[in-house]
Amino acid sequence: MYAVIKSGGKQHRVQEGETLKVEKLDLETGSVLDFDEVLMVGEGDQVKIGEPFVAGSKVSAEIVSHGRADKVNIIKFRRRKHHLKHMGHRQWFTEIKITGIKFGTATRKKKAEAESED
């Protein structure tokens, strides 16, 4: 089973047990968090796309560590003026491990309602 979640203005395709780096989250290492903004959930041929989010779906994750990414070097120069400026940037990130994907209860309710109507 996989899901597409929204975190830090970006979309991430995740599976259970996977480790990934997202924009820095202000939580302590070892704490558990839930992503409620699930854009899509899929398993095999079945795919549920949210409008904009899949109702009742949730992705659970555990914070593994915080850190800074590799340095991005920036060089600005003015031609023919012998002017050169070096700058750099290191972006903060949070490394998380996906512990579980809960598929929306809305789909299960629809099946239960269909059976009760028959």
Secondary structure, DSSP 8 states (H G I E B T S, - for coil): -EEEEEETTEEEEEETT-EEEEE--SS-TT-EEEE--EEEEEETTEEEE-SSS-TT-EEEEEEEEEEE---EEEEEEETTTTEEEEEEE--EEEEEEEEEEE--HHHHHHHHHHHHH-
